[in-house]
Amino acid sequence: MSSSALSRLSNLRGHFHPTDSNNDKGGSDGLAGRLIKISPEVSEALSCGRAVVALESTIISHGMPYPQNLETAKELEAIVKTNGAVPATVAILDGIPCVGLSMEELKRLAILGTRAQKTARRDIVHVVATRGNGATTVSATMFFSSMVGIPIFVTGGIGGVHRHGEHTMDISSDLTELGRTPVTVISAGVKSMLDIPRTLEYLETQGVCVATYKTNEFPAFFTETSGCKVPCRVDSPEDCARLIDANMKLKLDTGILIAVPIPKEHSASGSVIESAIQRALKEARDKNITGNAETPFLLARVNELTGGASLASNIALVKNNALVGTRIAVALAQLRNKGGFESVP
């Protein structure tokens, strides 16, 4: 490995073992500001205590083809902006972790597509050291969000325990990240081709607070219900903000998962989706597709088998999550800055 690569790894390692705990507490002026490229808009918002919403980049690179991926990314950022917060799309470009992308950077990532490495937490040091391009998954996006002080992150759906995971031990690092990183994730639950009951059991073991938004039943990504109950329900952005604020004040150092059901008008037929999932799972087994390649394959194949209906649902739910997540971020900023709430739409 070259000396420059070793130097970059040494710098990143400083995040785990900082030598000066008083000066290196993250943010745009601390350790994070020296390791991460933070956009001026995001940096200013963080320094002023304004609402910021982190967005992952795997949905851009691996979720859909160009130019649909670019248009979706722009629409998500627009939803965040028009509802009172600053969007911070996270990615690694030329080995530099970026929090907040310019339009040129967003377009570059969209054109790269699957040539950008799907980057979970375990992959960060390799992508940085080799000056590669990485599209961040939930775990990596949470890591960088926490590093710079962004408390809320919006995604479509998190990873989880894969079906037959009790035999394969194929469990997404998203779950362990939620157990050790104090960032709240707004999602439509767990991707429905995964084992939702076992995923919830694993999150309980990790000590993660799981809350459903305006419902008593955990959603199943493409559909509103999964048959699984959770002990915590929140019914407004203010409820969510109080939950997050309590978690931050108590320094539990765990994340929160807020599960938002897909809007009813965009919900797919449960039986149609499940039939497509079962067929896609069989094809994945027959082709020996495993690891981090499995979920993108399953999503793409389910979309083919449903005639594009699942992708349309996916886009609709992530836009809804962006709206809900932004309202929560605004409510949290008001609570922490002023000690109370103004009207949140």
Secondary structure, 3 states (H helix, E strand, C coil): CCHHHHHHHHHHHCCCCCCCCCCCCCCCCCHHHHHCEECHHHHHHHHHCCCEEEECCHHHHCCCCCCHHHHHHHHHHHHHHHCCCEEEEEEEECCEEEECCCHHHHHHHHHHHHHCEEECHHHHHHHHHCCCCEEECHHHHHHHHHHHCCCEEECCCECCEECCHHHHCCECHHHHHHCCCCCEEEECEECCCECHHHHHHHHHHCCCEEEEECCCECCECCECCCCCECCEEECCHHHHHHHHHHHHHHCCCCCEEEECCCCHHHCCCHHHHHHHHHHHHHHHHHCCCCHHHHHHHHHHHHHHHCCCHHHHHHHHHHHHHHHHHHHHHHHHHHHHHHCCCCCCC
